[in-house]
Amino acid sequence: MTTNLIDAYVLEIGRRLPGKNRSDIQAEIRSILQDMLEERSRKTGRPVDEEMTLEVLKAYGSPEKIAATYLGERYLIGPRLYPIFMLVIRIVLIVTAVLAAIGLGIALSHTLGSPQNAVETTLKAIGNFIAAIMTALGNIVLIFAILEWALYRAGGKLDLKGLPVKEWDPRSLTKLSTPDLVKMGDTIVEIVGSFAGIVIFNFYPQIIGFTPSLNGVIESGNWAIGFGNAVFVPILSQAFFHFVPALTMLWVLTILLDIFLLRMGSWNLVTRFCQIGLKIINIVIAAAMLGVPSLLAITDVSLSTAMGDPSGAHILVSMMNIFVRVVLWLSIFGNAVEIIKAVSRMATNNLIPQISGKS
């Protein structure tokens, strides 16, 4: 049990450290803890046991506090979020660079035989890439700063009008099963996705569409001018946007629950019930959407005008409508499975003893 406690403690610290030096730091901490245990055993004349290990771990400090000593102070992005923050930054940089390179290649293909136009196009593409990166970085920093504000700062204590401050207890390492631990990466991705849904569908719904030809956009280097010369086909119908207020409420509640989970670090009875409630709301919204004739604004006429192929447009519209309905049914099925899993975990961990007691 002693070894298991130390392993769990070192693992918790490692989860908050960057991958580059993680193994070395974990080995160092493990060695320090072993030395502390041997010294305490020699001074007290007692063999190393679980109680002594708990005392040493409590004296050494919480995993958040120890990780912070190796990472240093960060004002906007703390040690708990910093590794995930850097991962998101790398992904955004790679995706943006790939898209910019593809766009530049297409643009340069239209400037063959004109070196001056090729240079101008390249410089313009570089400027657009830098602007896109700066905008993306600003939004990512803002989101993670909000998350950091919601989390307990490493080594910090929360004091709400005299409420008792809960100190770190090493015994908590043995109380949590794997399903009860909050997966920080998945939770943050869900927060970012919900935030993106709120912003796009409430403030920029006009960008949800497509154009069968991007030549106007690429040649002009300006989205507004480009789309002014190209045929733009909106994807979602007004029937869909009637559901946006309900979806926005669902996304806001999801963000609030995820922030609370990040602060708690584990699931409990209240958060499980909240999760089930949100899944039920999700199912109700999806079922209501299934009752709408079409959530797509694309019709045979509008698409055939853009494509110039009436028969192909009819087939594509039919496939898109079928795809939307399949996605909604999968959403209902997936949320139902999540509800069953949540109830099962509550029963397994005795979070609902009044139910298990009756059975």
Secondary structure, DSSP 8 states (H G I E B T S, - for coil): -HHHHHHHHHHHHHTTS-TTTHHHHHHHHHHHHHHHHHHHHHHHT----HHHHHHHHHHH--HHHHHHHHH---SSS-TTTHHHHHHHHHHHHHHHHHHHHHHHHHHHHTSTT-HHHHHHHHHHHHHHHHHHHHHHHHHHHHHHHHHHHHS--TT----STT-------TTHHHH--GGGB--HHHHHHHHHHHHHHHHHHHH-GGGSEE-S--HHHHHHS-HHHHHHHS--EE-B-HHHHTTHHHHHHHHHHHHHHHHHHHHH-B--HHHHHHHHHHHHHHHHHHHHHHTSS-SB---HHHHHHHHS-HHHHHHHHHHHHHHHHHHHHHHHHHHHHHHHHHHHHHHHTTS-HHHHHH-
